[in-house]
Amino acid sequence: MRKDFWRALAVAGLLAAAQPASAQAPIVDAPTGQGVQGVGGVLIDIRTPREVAETGRPKGAVAVPLQGDDMVFRNGFVAEVTAAAGNDKARPVALIDANGQRAMFAAKLLASQGFSQVLVVGEGMLGSSLGPGWIARGLPVER
């Protein structure tokens, strides 16, 4: 099933980024990020606890904050993502934040720790130049 997902991304042109794959994780829109869950992947909300409390998190997403509310990076982040992925660093992992910026950083961090299938929801929860965002698209959230 994972091969089918990655093949579908490639066909959609989402893996054909301007930069080499080693330099940047594939950037996907919010509906594609939501779809990761349906093919055995995990969607991880890396926003702070305060951000999640303000908007809710994507339905089915696992909350693993990259930073605390004090914006200090959390030492346990990689271990918690590893656990959320069932200790399978080859499992597809989609990261979502407010607007895609911290998710890109986190994707590079996870790749450096051996994760091989990390995606970034580039428009995030609130939107960016890449799209309107999870909330504006009306995708499901849970409190």
JOLINJO-V887431 format. One record per residue. N is the residue number from 1. PHI is phi in whole degrees, -180 to 180 (NA if undefined). PSI is psi in whole degrees, -180 to 180 (999 if undefined). D_CENTER is the distance of its C-alpha to the mean C-alpha in whole Angstrom. Layout:
n,phi,psi,d_center
N,PHI,PSI,D_CENTER
N,PHI,PSI,D_CENTER
//
This chain:
n,phi,psi,d_center
1,NA,-37,19
2,-61,-40,16
3,-62,-39,19
4,-63,-41,19
5,-63,-49,15
6,-68,-34,15
7,-65,-42,19
8,-63,-39,18
9,-63,-42,15
10,-64,-42,18
11,-62,-39,20
12,-73,-7,18
13,82,8,18
14,-76,-20,14
15,-90,-11,15
16,-89,71,18
17,-80,158,17
18,-65,-30,20
19,-95,158,19
20,-60,149,19
21,-57,-31,16
22,-70,-21,17
23,-90,-24,16
24,-151,138,13
25,-73,152,10
26,-58,137,10
27,-103,129,9
28,-125,164,9
29,-84,173,10
30,-62,-44,9
31,-61,-36,12
32,-68,-40,10
33,-60,-40,7
34,-63,-38,9
35,-68,-19,11
36,-57,-37,9
37,-64,-31,11
38,-77,-10,14
39,-117,26,14
40,89,4,14
41,-90,-179,10
42,-130,136,8
43,-99,126,6
44,-120,123,5
45,-89,113,7
46,-98,8,8
47,-70,165,10
48,-68,158,14
49,-56,-38,16
50,-64,-43,18
51,-62,-43,15
52,-64,-41,14
53,-63,-33,18
54,-72,-35,19
55,-121,-13,17
56,83,173,16
57,-117,160,12
58,-56,138,11
59,-57,128,13
60,86,-8,12
61,-76,152,9
62,-98,130,10
63,-85,113,11
64,-133,90,11
65,-63,134,12
66,-72,-34,11
67,-134,158,15
68,-82,179,17
69,-61,-22,19
70,-81,2,21
71,67,19,18
72,-90,133,19
73,-63,141,17
74,-93,127,17
75,-63,-30,19
76,-86,6,17
77,-56,-53,13
78,-63,-42,13
79,-64,-39,16
80,-70,-38,14
81,-66,-42,11
82,-58,-45,13
83,-65,-42,15
84,-63,-29,12
85,-88,12,12
86,67,31,16
87,60,25,17
88,-115,98,16
89,-74,-4,14
90,-96,-5,14
91,-71,138,12
92,-61,131,10
93,-128,123,6
94,-108,132,3
95,-108,136,1
96,-131,141,4
97,-134,-152,7
98,-74,-44,11
99,-144,14,11
100,94,-14,8
101,-73,-52,11
102,-67,-32,10
103,-63,-37,6
104,-64,-44,9
105,-59,-48,11
106,-64,-36,9
107,-63,-43,8
108,-64,-40,12
109,-61,-47,12
110,-65,-39,11
111,-61,-39,13
112,-68,-17,16
113,-102,12,16
114,103,-1,16
115,-72,134,13
116,-109,-12,13
117,-134,70,11
118,-108,131,7
119,-116,153,6
120,-116,125,5
121,-80,94,5
122,-64,-28,8
123,-87,-12,10
124,62,-165,8
125,-76,-36,11
126,-104,-8,14
127,102,157,14
128,-157,-171,15
129,-65,-12,17
130,-91,-10,14
131,164,173,15
132,-73,-19,16
133,100,160,13
134,-54,-49,12
135,-66,-49,15
136,-63,-27,17
137,-77,-8,17
138,77,20,18
139,-72,153,15
140,-69,140,16
141,-125,157,15
142,-130,146,17
143,-92,999,18
//
